[in-house]
Amino acid sequence: MNVLGIIAGDVGGHPSACILKDGQLLAFVEEERFVRVKQALGYFPSQSIRFCLDRAGLTLADVDAIAFGWDANAYRWRFPLFLARSFVSHQLRLSRVR
């Protein structure tokens, strides 16, 4: 079973991603390595996800489960709003590059 683990938003911890295959850690990286912003708070770990998938030799279609690290009670509304805000800002950054 391939599991993509994601820490994103203001949920504690730095934005990051990892890949587990049958319980074995294949890749882990924090987003700050790619965006060159200390702790990268407020970023969605899109580049970390891509790196982990590439490192494990997988595509998103190969992922059986996605795990988000967050406290559902403490961040019930903050996390979905963060994801929406991150998606919009990521799209804006992409449109400026094109």
Buried (B, 14 or more C-beta within 10 A) or exposed (E): EBBBBBBBBBBEBBBBBBBBBEEEEBBBBBBBEBBEEEEBEBBBBBBBBBBBBEEBEBEEEEBEEEEBBBEEEEBEEEBEEBBEEBEEEEEEEEEEEE
